[in-house]
Amino acid sequence: MPFAELVALLTRIFLGQGLPERTAQVLATNCATCQRDGGFSHGVFRIPAYVSTLQSGWGNPQALPVIEDDGGTLIRVDAQGGFAQVALDEARPLLRARVEAQGVAVLAIRNSQHFSALWPDVEPFAEEGLVALSVVNSMAVVVPPGGKTPVFGTNPMAFACPRAGQAPYVWDQASSALAHGDVQIAAREGHRLAPGTGVDAEGRPTDDPGAILNGGALLPFGGHKGASIAMTIEILSAAFTGGAFSTEVDWSQHPGAKIPLTGQFLLVADPDRGGDLGFAQRVAALSDTVRDAGQDRLPGDRRQRLRAESAAKGVPLSQADLDMLNGYL
């Protein structure tokens, strides 16, 4: 399906759930972008959970974000229970202007729902020659090493920067051993998971996605090292922004809610501020050095390839995907 058609289809679905047109378009573009670029665990796969959450009365998805700005480096936004992507869209012009004026700026979003990949939030800044780093926490589904009780979210982090003569360097990864959406897909398709991915309800290691989803939990990647990163993301996304910790997400009174209401931290900087140091050229040279050392695929390479294929052949959708989407119209 052509990308524009998928965006239009998803927009109709979100409008049908009562979302304002701008919110519907932002979410539809975000979801379609993930599907187009091969992020299937964050693409149309998530539409049922979006709909379920919207129908549950969770959060305030129709809310308009409120920008709190004192003219300094830090810009705060209260999403008021709405979506983080909409808050970012609202604050983006001011964020860009502040980076242009000061060389660096931080966006701290609180009371925000985030249910997508994180790289679409940062890549546009790299396309403009800026460096961007963002983190977001989620619902508690990750245990600390040796634990049985989930404390952290999957807590992804994403980074993007310009690269001369090449697509921007962009990576996006969870601090958990696997993204929660990938565990859901594995359970749906009957796949086992790699050792070290999660634990069951008793804290015992398991490769069964069903056991992880039903009373169990994911593990951080790299043991204590991943846990340190997950905790840092909790601090930046919740303590710094004023959002909820992953353990504070309580949707028990909203059956069907699936989207965490927490916070997001975003740092944007101009690498050429104060003089041209050849930043983009150096990043390109380093990328080439890594490839020459034997790494045949750098972060973002697969996404760029799939993006080009989607542009030529259309965004890949299975018949089951189409049936599911049409069922919401």
NORHU-V596591 format. One record per residue. N is the residue number from 0. SS is DSSP state (a for helix, b for strand, c for the rest). PHI is phi in whole degrees, 0 to 359 (* if undefined). D_LAST is the distance of its C-alpha to the last C-alpha in Angstrom with 2 decimals. Layout:
BEGIN
n=N ss=SS phi=PHI d_last=D_LAST
n=N ss=SS phi=PHI d_last=D_LAST
END
This chain:
BEGIN
n=0 ss=c phi=* d_last=16.86
n=1 ss=c phi=304 d_last=18.46
n=2 ss=a phi=303 d_last=18.24
n=3 ss=a phi=299 d_last=17.21
n=4 ss=a phi=292 d_last=14.24
n=5 ss=a phi=294 d_last=13.12
n=6 ss=a phi=301 d_last=13.78
n=7 ss=a phi=297 d_last=11.79
n=8 ss=a phi=296 d_last=8.63
n=9 ss=a phi=294 d_last=9.39
n=10 ss=a phi=299 d_last=10.37
n=11 ss=a phi=299 d_last=7.19
n=12 ss=a phi=297 d_last=5.90
n=13 ss=a phi=294 d_last=9.42
n=14 ss=a phi=297 d_last=9.69
n=15 ss=a phi=295 d_last=7.12
n=16 ss=c phi=268 d_last=9.62
n=17 ss=c phi=91 d_last=12.40
n=18 ss=c phi=283 d_last=14.00
n=19 ss=c phi=300 d_last=16.33
n=20 ss=a phi=301 d_last=15.66
n=21 ss=a phi=297 d_last=18.48
n=22 ss=a phi=298 d_last=17.47
n=23 ss=a phi=300 d_last=13.91
n=24 ss=a phi=291 d_last=15.65
n=25 ss=a phi=298 d_last=18.36
n=26 ss=a phi=293 d_last=16.30
n=27 ss=a phi=296 d_last=14.07
n=28 ss=a phi=296 d_last=17.39
n=29 ss=a phi=297 d_last=19.06
n=30 ss=a phi=294 d_last=16.68
n=31 ss=a phi=295 d_last=16.58
n=32 ss=a phi=297 d_last=20.35
n=33 ss=a phi=297 d_last=20.96
n=34 ss=a phi=297 d_last=19.14
n=35 ss=a phi=300 d_last=21.05
n=36 ss=c phi=264 d_last=24.31
n=37 ss=c phi=88 d_last=24.21
n=38 ss=c phi=274 d_last=23.45
n=39 ss=a phi=295 d_last=21.09
n=40 ss=a phi=289 d_last=21.78
n=41 ss=a phi=239 d_last=20.35
n=42 ss=c phi=266 d_last=17.57
n=43 ss=a phi=295 d_last=14.12
n=44 ss=a phi=308 d_last=16.03
n=45 ss=a phi=273 d_last=15.81
n=46 ss=a phi=301 d_last=12.11
n=47 ss=a phi=304 d_last=12.42
n=48 ss=a phi=288 d_last=15.51
n=49 ss=a phi=302 d_last=14.13
n=50 ss=a phi=296 d_last=11.59
n=51 ss=a phi=301 d_last=14.52
n=52 ss=a phi=293 d_last=16.85
n=53 ss=a phi=298 d_last=15.02
n=54 ss=a phi=280 d_last=14.83
n=55 ss=a phi=278 d_last=18.48
n=56 ss=c phi=84 d_last=20.01
n=57 ss=c phi=286 d_last=21.69
n=58 ss=c phi=66 d_last=23.15
n=59 ss=c phi=217 d_last=22.32
n=60 ss=c phi=298 d_last=19.33
n=61 ss=c phi=271 d_last=19.66
n=62 ss=c phi=294 d_last=23.33
n=63 ss=c phi=262 d_last=25.08
n=64 ss=c phi=293 d_last=27.60
n=65 ss=b phi=247 d_last=31.29
n=66 ss=b phi=271 d_last=33.70
n=67 ss=b phi=244 d_last=37.21
n=68 ss=b phi=223 d_last=39.68
n=69 ss=c phi=253 d_last=43.47
n=70 ss=c phi=89 d_last=44.03
n=71 ss=c phi=266 d_last=44.88
n=72 ss=c phi=290 d_last=43.53
n=73 ss=b phi=266 d_last=41.15
n=74 ss=b phi=246 d_last=37.98
n=75 ss=b phi=256 d_last=36.23
n=76 ss=b phi=227 d_last=32.69
n=77 ss=b phi=263 d_last=31.34
n=78 ss=c phi=285 d_last=27.57
n=79 ss=c phi=56 d_last=27.75
n=80 ss=c phi=90 d_last=25.21
n=81 ss=c phi=270 d_last=22.68
n=82 ss=b phi=269 d_last=21.89
n=83 ss=a phi=298 d_last=24.86
n=84 ss=a phi=296 d_last=23.31
n=85 ss=a phi=289 d_last=22.90
n=86 ss=a phi=297 d_last=26.48
n=87 ss=a phi=295 d_last=27.74
n=88 ss=a phi=299 d_last=26.13
n=89 ss=a phi=292 d_last=27.86
n=90 ss=a phi=271 d_last=31.15
n=91 ss=a phi=304 d_last=31.31
n=92 ss=a phi=301 d_last=33.39
n=93 ss=a phi=293 d_last=35.91
n=94 ss=a phi=298 d_last=36.07
n=95 ss=a phi=298 d_last=36.86
n=96 ss=a phi=298 d_last=39.43
n=97 ss=a phi=291 d_last=41.09
n=98 ss=a phi=295 d_last=41.40
n=99 ss=a phi=297 d_last=42.89
n=100 ss=a phi=279 d_last=45.35
n=101 ss=a phi=243 d_last=46.28
n=102 ss=c phi=90 d_last=45.37
n=103 ss=b phi=204 d_last=43.26
n=104 ss=b phi=205 d_last=40.75
n=105 ss=b phi=237 d_last=38.86
n=106 ss=b phi=249 d_last=35.50
n=107 ss=b phi=243 d_last=35.18
n=108 ss=b phi=256 d_last=31.78
n=109 ss=b phi=232 d_last=31.64
n=110 ss=b phi=54 d_last=29.24
n=111 ss=b phi=237 d_last=26.44
n=112 ss=b phi=265 d_last=23.52
n=113 ss=c phi=225 d_last=23.49
n=114 ss=c phi=219 d_last=21.33
n=115 ss=c phi=227 d_last=21.74
n=116 ss=c phi=295 d_last=24.59
n=117 ss=c phi=263 d_last=27.40
n=118 ss=a phi=297 d_last=28.58
n=119 ss=a phi=297 d_last=26.02
n=120 ss=a phi=284 d_last=27.71
n=121 ss=a phi=256 d_last=31.17
n=122 ss=a phi=302 d_last=31.03
n=123 ss=a phi=302 d_last=30.64
n=124 ss=a phi=291 d_last=33.92
n=125 ss=a phi=296 d_last=35.73
n=126 ss=a phi=295 d_last=34.62
n=127 ss=c phi=262 d_last=36.51
n=128 ss=c phi=90 d_last=39.58
n=129 ss=b phi=254 d_last=39.15
n=130 ss=b phi=258 d_last=39.30
n=131 ss=b phi=223 d_last=36.58
n=132 ss=b phi=225 d_last=36.50
n=133 ss=b phi=222 d_last=33.89
n=134 ss=b phi=223 d_last=33.49
n=135 ss=b phi=213 d_last=31.05
n=136 ss=c phi=261 d_last=31.47
n=137 ss=c phi=217 d_last=28.98
n=138 ss=c phi=283 d_last=29.22
n=139 ss=c phi=287 d_last=32.43
n=140 ss=c phi=225 d_last=32.01
n=141 ss=b phi=234 d_last=35.17
n=142 ss=b phi=270 d_last=38.69
n=143 ss=c phi=289 d_last=41.78
n=144 ss=c phi=306 d_last=44.28
n=145 ss=c phi=85 d_last=45.96
n=146 ss=c phi=261 d_last=43.58
n=147 ss=c phi=243 d_last=41.40
n=148 ss=c phi=262 d_last=39.50
n=149 ss=b phi=298 d_last=36.61
n=150 ss=b phi=237 d_last=37.54
n=151 ss=b phi=258 d_last=35.67
n=152 ss=c phi=277 d_last=32.14
n=153 ss=c phi=295 d_last=31.47
n=154 ss=c phi=45 d_last=32.46
n=155 ss=c phi=285 d_last=31.68
n=156 ss=b phi=223 d_last=33.72
n=157 ss=b phi=218 d_last=33.23
n=158 ss=b phi=224 d_last=35.77
n=159 ss=b phi=213 d_last=35.70
n=160 ss=b phi=206 d_last=38.56
n=161 ss=c phi=289 d_last=39.56
n=162 ss=c phi=215 d_last=41.44
n=163 ss=c phi=299 d_last=43.58
n=164 ss=c phi=73 d_last=42.77
n=165 ss=c phi=222 d_last=39.92
n=166 ss=c phi=298 d_last=36.38
n=167 ss=c phi=306 d_last=36.45
n=168 ss=b phi=278 d_last=37.45
n=169 ss=b phi=221 d_last=34.49
n=170 ss=b phi=226 d_last=34.14
n=171 ss=b phi=211 d_last=31.83
n=172 ss=b phi=211 d_last=32.79
n=173 ss=c phi=282 d_last=32.55
n=174 ss=c phi=272 d_last=35.80
n=175 ss=b phi=274 d_last=34.90
n=176 ss=c phi=296 d_last=35.81
n=177 ss=c phi=205 d_last=32.17
n=178 ss=c phi=293 d_last=28.83
n=179 ss=a phi=299 d_last=27.13
n=180 ss=a phi=297 d_last=23.96
n=181 ss=a phi=291 d_last=26.30
n=182 ss=a phi=293 d_last=27.76
n=183 ss=a phi=297 d_last=24.40
n=184 ss=a phi=294 d_last=23.78
n=185 ss=a phi=299 d_last=27.36
n=186 ss=a phi=294 d_last=26.92
n=187 ss=a phi=295 d_last=23.84
n=188 ss=a phi=265 d_last=25.75
n=189 ss=c phi=78 d_last=29.10
n=190 ss=c phi=267 d_last=31.01
n=191 ss=b phi=276 d_last=34.02
n=192 ss=c phi=251 d_last=34.58
n=193 ss=c phi=292 d_last=37.63
n=194 ss=c phi=304 d_last=40.52
n=195 ss=c phi=88 d_last=40.57
n=196 ss=c phi=280 d_last=36.82
n=197 ss=b phi=197 d_last=36.81
n=198 ss=b phi=230 d_last=38.49
n=199 ss=c phi=272 d_last=37.79
n=200 ss=c phi=296 d_last=38.12
n=201 ss=c phi=263 d_last=41.90
n=202 ss=c phi=82 d_last=41.98
n=203 ss=c phi=272 d_last=42.91
n=204 ss=b phi=302 d_last=41.75
n=205 ss=b phi=212 d_last=39.00
n=206 ss=c phi=249 d_last=37.02
n=207 ss=b phi=267 d_last=34.54
n=208 ss=a phi=299 d_last=31.10
n=209 ss=a phi=296 d_last=30.45
n=210 ss=a phi=293 d_last=33.68
n=211 ss=a phi=292 d_last=32.77
n=212 ss=a phi=283 d_last=29.39
n=213 ss=c phi=251 d_last=30.89
n=214 ss=c phi=96 d_last=33.71
n=215 ss=c phi=268 d_last=34.96
n=216 ss=b phi=197 d_last=34.49
n=217 ss=b phi=279 d_last=34.60
n=218 ss=b phi=254 d_last=37.85
n=219 ss=b phi=291 d_last=38.50
n=220 ss=c phi=288 d_last=39.42
n=221 ss=c phi=68 d_last=43.17
n=222 ss=c phi=62 d_last=44.22
n=223 ss=a phi=297 d_last=45.86
n=224 ss=a phi=294 d_last=45.13
n=225 ss=a phi=294 d_last=41.36
n=226 ss=a phi=295 d_last=41.74
n=227 ss=a phi=297 d_last=43.67
n=228 ss=a phi=293 d_last=40.89
n=229 ss=a phi=300 d_last=38.28
n=230 ss=a phi=291 d_last=40.51
n=231 ss=a phi=299 d_last=41.08
n=232 ss=a phi=293 d_last=37.36
n=233 ss=a phi=301 d_last=37.19
n=234 ss=a phi=296 d_last=40.06
n=235 ss=a phi=288 d_last=38.59
n=236 ss=a phi=282 d_last=34.98
n=237 ss=a phi=244 d_last=35.95
n=238 ss=a phi=297 d_last=39.66
n=239 ss=a phi=287 d_last=39.89
n=240 ss=c phi=278 d_last=36.69
n=241 ss=c phi=92 d_last=36.91
n=242 ss=c phi=277 d_last=33.71
n=243 ss=c phi=277 d_last=33.50
n=244 ss=c phi=292 d_last=35.06
n=245 ss=a phi=301 d_last=32.93
n=246 ss=a phi=289 d_last=34.91
n=247 ss=a phi=266 d_last=34.00
n=248 ss=c phi=286 d_last=30.25
n=249 ss=c phi=230 d_last=29.94
n=250 ss=c phi=251 d_last=26.57
n=251 ss=c phi=298 d_last=28.25
n=252 ss=c phi=269 d_last=27.31
n=253 ss=c phi=227 d_last=23.59
n=254 ss=c phi=307 d_last=22.47
n=255 ss=c phi=101 d_last=19.47
n=256 ss=c phi=291 d_last=20.48
n=257 ss=c phi=229 d_last=20.77
n=258 ss=c phi=255 d_last=21.51
n=259 ss=c phi=294 d_last=25.20
n=260 ss=b phi=244 d_last=26.47
n=261 ss=b phi=224 d_last=29.62
n=262 ss=b phi=199 d_last=30.95
n=263 ss=b phi=218 d_last=31.38
n=264 ss=b phi=244 d_last=34.57
n=265 ss=b phi=222 d_last=34.75
n=266 ss=b phi=249 d_last=38.03
n=267 ss=b phi=232 d_last=38.33
n=268 ss=b phi=219 d_last=41.70
n=269 ss=b phi=263 d_last=43.29
n=270 ss=c phi=290 d_last=45.41
n=271 ss=c phi=260 d_last=47.55
n=272 ss=c phi=297 d_last=48.47
n=273 ss=c phi=86 d_last=52.25
n=274 ss=c phi=139 d_last=52.91
n=275 ss=c phi=279 d_last=51.46
n=276 ss=c phi=260 d_last=52.10
n=277 ss=c phi=69 d_last=50.23
n=278 ss=a phi=304 d_last=47.45
n=279 ss=a phi=297 d_last=44.87
n=280 ss=a phi=292 d_last=47.67
n=281 ss=a phi=291 d_last=48.84
n=282 ss=a phi=296 d_last=45.41
n=283 ss=a phi=297 d_last=45.21
n=284 ss=a phi=296 d_last=48.71
n=285 ss=a phi=295 d_last=47.93
n=286 ss=a phi=300 d_last=44.86
n=287 ss=a phi=296 d_last=47.12
n=288 ss=a phi=297 d_last=49.69
n=289 ss=a phi=295 d_last=47.23
n=290 ss=a phi=297 d_last=46.18
n=291 ss=a phi=297 d_last=49.88
n=292 ss=c phi=283 d_last=50.53
n=293 ss=c phi=122 d_last=48.29
n=294 ss=c phi=280 d_last=44.76
n=295 ss=c phi=277 d_last=42.79
n=296 ss=c phi=220 d_last=39.42
n=297 ss=c phi=267 d_last=39.03
n=298 ss=c phi=307 d_last=36.04
n=299 ss=c phi=95 d_last=33.38
n=300 ss=a phi=298 d_last=34.78
n=301 ss=a phi=297 d_last=32.12
n=302 ss=a phi=298 d_last=29.35
n=303 ss=a phi=294 d_last=30.96
n=304 ss=a phi=294 d_last=31.33
n=305 ss=a phi=293 d_last=27.72
n=306 ss=a phi=297 d_last=26.67
n=307 ss=a phi=294 d_last=28.93
n=308 ss=a phi=296 d_last=27.62
n=309 ss=a phi=294 d_last=24.01
n=310 ss=a phi=296 d_last=25.29
n=311 ss=a phi=275 d_last=27.03
n=312 ss=a phi=244 d_last=24.68
n=313 ss=c phi=99 d_last=21.20
n=314 ss=c phi=287 d_last=19.46
n=315 ss=c phi=289 d_last=19.76
n=316 ss=c phi=220 d_last=16.75
n=317 ss=c phi=280 d_last=17.39
n=318 ss=a phi=297 d_last=15.75
n=319 ss=a phi=297 d_last=14.95
n=320 ss=a phi=299 d_last=13.25
n=321 ss=a phi=297 d_last=11.10
n=322 ss=a phi=297 d_last=10.36
n=323 ss=a phi=297 d_last=9.57
n=324 ss=a phi=296 d_last=7.22
n=325 ss=a phi=296 d_last=5.34
n=326 ss=c phi=292 d_last=5.63
n=327 ss=c phi=266 d_last=3.83
n=328 ss=c phi=275 d_last=0.00
END
